[in-house]
Amino acid sequence: MLQGGLIHPASPGCYHLLPPAVRSMEKLIRLIDGAMRNIGGQKVNMPSLSSAELWRASRRWEQMGPELFRLADRHSKEYCLGPTHEEAVTELVAAHGNLSYRQLPLRLYQVTRKFRDEPKPRFGLLRSREFYMKDMYTFDASEEAARHTYELVCRAYRSLFKRLGLRCVQVQAATGTIGGTASHEFQLPADIGEDRLVLCPAGHFAANVEMVDGEQTACPTCGEKLTQSRGIEVGHTFYLGTKYSSVHNAVFYTPENKLQLAEMGCYGLGVTRILAASIEVLSTEDSIRWPSLIAPYQVCFIPPKKGSKEEQGAVLLEQLYDDVAEALPCLVGDVVLDDRTQMTIGKRLKDANKLGYPYVVIAGRRACEDPPVFEELEAIPLFMKRCPAEIDATQQPALACLQSLLFDEEKEPAELAAMYKNEGNAYFGEKDYGRAVRAYSEGLRQRFGDVELRAVLLSNRAAAHCRLGNYRSALADATQARKLKPDHLKAIVRGALCHMELKNYSEAIAWCEEGLRIDSKEKKLLEVRSKADKLKRVEERDARKAKAMAKKEQCQKERLLAAIKERNIKLVVEPSSEEEEILDGLAEIRLNGFHSDNVTGAKVHLDADGNLNWPVLFLYPEHEQTDFIEAFHENSRFIDHLMVMFAELPPWDLERKYLPSNLKLYFEDEERAEMYELNPEHTLLQVLQHQRYFVKAGTPTVLAFVKSSPFSKKYFSDKKVHRL
């Protein structure tokens, strides 16, 4: 890492991390964050400075010896620079009293700098005084639950190293100064490693040599002869029990409302050590190699030297560089164009080897051929998808060439499908569900005969669709997965959840019943069935209520229309054509078509005494103003409403002419272009029963004019006026 310009020494055991190393570390931290979130981890950030009082309480102030960096502030108060944070996190949890068993398990983690006063720091970041570590601390309600958490974290570690392509061995280990009753190290086998390991060739036993008797040479499980190797410790897990919770009183309330000490565990991953160790185990003498997921950059393009015979290939390579950015969005920011064209390709290739690009694409002599050919050097398989299948090699030869470099078309379809499944799982773990769907879909497009793998791809895609809210697509995938493998429990669970989201409660119950016949204790199915059953009963109750309400409303409408017919009031209903339809018979009136088009939504209704109350609109054409009465009793006189409406003159009546005694009221027969003057002493019912009055849109309308005004004379000049 020193030679490659990844780190630079600052002081013994301390290093500057240079930009490529920082990029790699940030990628690794993102992977770790995803792995921790998947098991319920919540990220925190605790101070590096820790009070000596906390460490003395756990007796580790003395136990740690000279490896603990100690200091005092200006008030002579003692502190240490934390190598771990068991004391600090336990005090943090204890400080939040009234913790309930319902809030457990609690899984807190951080990725921060740690400090250890190594007597002989060496091997760069493998043994340094300042380093980055991921440390998780868990709190459970019982030993059984804590053991489950312990295995959950160990499984997450194994999965993480598998994704990185690193062979990691989980070995039994001593608890050391951290303490506890069980401990495991995660070791990368390497000759440079400082730990000695004893391993069963069949994989039944693995331990740090300090955990076995010197006379033990055979596996305690199968009897095979144990082999020895060296390893680099990159992770460590501890089952702590109540060692720290008892010191700092980290308690919770049980279901019986009694206080009980939390069962703890702590789990570390050496972030900077993983970077250094992975390079150590993967690299060659001539070049650095990274796990492709955390390589600082994925692809390096090296154009020809300026002034060389191959210089014209530079244009093609730059075009290829742009095409990659467009065709592979996942590589944006991960592609480098080495434009130091004053240097030879060889010198730049040497620099590329120092940085460890998974792919180096060189435009050499053959880049000028037709079609162009680019060289691929020092390739490590990329964990990524191929370029779009629709690339036309005749139109985009450079991009098609890169496609052949990035994607191995010679793999068997089943291998490709499994690769896409793993890629989809990785995206799913990072909560990138859109890309997960695309990866699973790519896997399903492969032609392979493994029914179980196809069912898994469908079920996984259903899960990703669910997270995106695409419940119908998810249900289709779950249904197809069940057809391929009827006992696929995950597909059944996901299908039941989709039916729940789609409010298909009967179907959700049916799917749950199918799944419970396979596993009667499946917690999620029991939960969904119970919830679906309750919601189904609520839905049925609401349906009964809605039916009763609809019946009641139907009866009310029929009574209303009967009352209108009985009074010989004529309604105009807007038909589908532009012509109006006059309805005066109950049998002809569509009940669902009787409505009001006024902006308030007010409708004619029968009151408790069987009287009609209408919404009525008053128009004042001279001033383009209106008044609206929501409930005009059919036996009310117009003059009574005018007295109320014009008790105070409206602001638009600047000439003070709109007085009840100075107004004339009319209704208009638009078909004949005739006006009918109303007697203000008349009731609404008397007007509505006039043979030429038609109620439009459920709202009677009346026009008001000032007596003998110039406007009214002009308005009536071309109309015939009748008086009621």
C-alpha angles and dihedrals in degrees: 000000000000093000092046093054092245096123136015126204116249099173134333107311094001126099141184110234107221124213099273091049091047091052090051093047092049090053091049092049090052090054091048091048090053092049092049094046090052090062095044099269119162118204121233135166120222128189119267089220111079127186117252088224091067092050093046090052090058090040091235093117087077098030095057092060120184094342089078115089105227130189141162130221126227089277091056091249109150126232139166133214101244119246086179135001108224093123095044097048093045091052088048092055093042090053090062098072126193092049109172129211085240089067092057141131093056114187116185125176141169139187108218145136116284130194133214125168096228111195092215112018110196146151093051112260092001092080113012137146095237121037144150119255137176108221123182126191121195133196121197136178097233142015090252091054091045091051088051090052089048092056091043092057093044089052090050090052092051090049092049094053090046090055089050090052092240122140102230126179123207108216135180111256144179119267093226120179093337090065133196133129103273135031141173133190125210107220133189106210108237136149090232091056118120096210122082115218134195114209137184109230089221092052097246097120137025129168144154107261089244088068098059134067115254089240095054108106103150133068109260090218107044104008094239116148111265119238127209130224140155126253145186113233109229100162140023132191129194133191101213103178108191097328093119102020090060092052096048097030097241098176139159137198115259123216086267088057092248125135116249134175116253119243109234141201133180128205129190135192120186101225099186090037091056089054093052096039094049090053089047095054099037104038131089128218090263104041145024118243125193133192097269093235092063102032108132089237130007105212134024120196116204115193122199123279114273111262094019124126090253094054093112087065088069091076091053092047093050089050089050089050090055092044091054092053090053099040098040109041089173088070096053106128091011098082124085128199108201099212096174088118092162086076126072121256089246095058092047091047089054090054090047090055090054091056096044105230108187087220131029116185116196129193102214132155094305092057086081093057123101107272096024119240122208124198123236117209134185093359122186115187110265120225093227145097126269125254116275112295092230093071108131109217091205093054099035106023094160094054092044088052091054089048090059089051096050099042128048106219091184094071117110114259091244090053091050092048091051090048091052090047090055090046091051090049090052092051090046090053089053090050091243092135097166092060090042090058091050092049093049090046090053089052092050090052090064116097107236135138102223101118094187093053091049090050090051092050091050093046092048092048088051089055091051092047088051092055089051092050093247092135098161092052090045091051091050090053093046090049092050091048090053091051089055095042114014094191095052097131097189091054090051092049091049092046091051091050090050092052088051092053090047089050092241091141098166091052091046090054091048092052091048091051090052091051094045090055085062096042115008092191098052100138098204093051092049089050094047093046092052092048093044091050091053093046091047090055090048090049092050091048091049090048090053090049091048091049092050091047092049090050091049092049090048090054091048091051092049091050090047095050091044089054091050092049092046089056091048093238115161121222128199113213119191106240126202092267125063092256119095120239120215113211123191101155125079093221091058097052117096105220094211090050096058105098145128123254096195116121094245094055091232114160138193111266143173117246125215091274093054095255123139119241116195135195104238129195122208115200125200102192095182092063099023090237133134144198124204128203112194097197116025107176110230092231094049118109121236092231090060091058093044090055090055097042094049099036082114121030113251117246092244092058096086093161092052093231101130099094120143091242091049097054134091122201127212142172121210130230098206095184092061097027088235132139128215119205114219127216106236087218089063121100123237090250092056090054095045091052092058110120092235098045115104121182109224123202090352093290123104112219129208129186121214125203134177110251114265093350118158089240094055092047091053092044093053095040095101098031133083112235124209127188121221 
